[in-house]
Amino acid sequence: EENGSSGQVWEVDPALPSNSQRNFPTVLGGTGGNYESFAYDARDRFNPTFYVTNDSSSGSLVRFTPDANTVQQAEQSGDYSNVLTTSGTLEWLMLHPVSGSAGDASGTFSWTTSRTAADSNSNRFYRNSEGIDIRDGMLYFVTKRSKHLYILDLDALTYTKTSTVSGAFDGQPDQIKRILDQNPESEMLYFCEEASSDNGIHARDYEGNFYTIIDSDTLNSETTGLAFSPDNKHMYISYQSDGLIFDIVREDGYPFGSMRLDIKYHAD
């Protein structure tokens, strides 16, 4: 929930009508924030972790580790409804650039229980975090003001930072989604975009090359809600202020993460 410093993180059951949803938030939001996007790492189902970005100039990225007994009960019963509403451990991201400079492209990171310290660290090194995704122990998130992509190795506690400014991708990066393929050369990281006059969807391949998937010259609101069907053959996006949702498929019938897409490439 983006609501200044008082937003919270809510959980919605898509199978229930609106009047049957819980009327209280999860515990992920703590004392509140300008929360943007959510991701989770459940490689170890008995020790999952959940992450939320905070779109604020001093908004540190949240990590929530649920109570172990609550997780065990959920795994045994199949009812996970209490995992994010029962108290656990809230921590916030601290980046440690290799030479201590905001311009460094790599470094290490840690988690702290001091939100004040992490918010100060965010203000120095990763303001206004937005889209986030996690695959195979790698956490990806973008910052819209500085237009950077951060890739965190959750096991090695190291990170790298690259620019998302490339060719037609001149707006602010918003939500992201990664598509995995059996061939690493076919993997793509997809970005939504805001604050451009022709917001679209862009992608980055494993070599760091950027591609334009959609570049609208008639719809100016930010693209958001990026999602893919289970077989990766349908891409779903919305243009927020226009109130439009698109279902996009490839003309060749391939999944979006298979084979190299025939789309416009642009270099820095």
Disulfide bonds with the S-S distance in Angstrom:
none
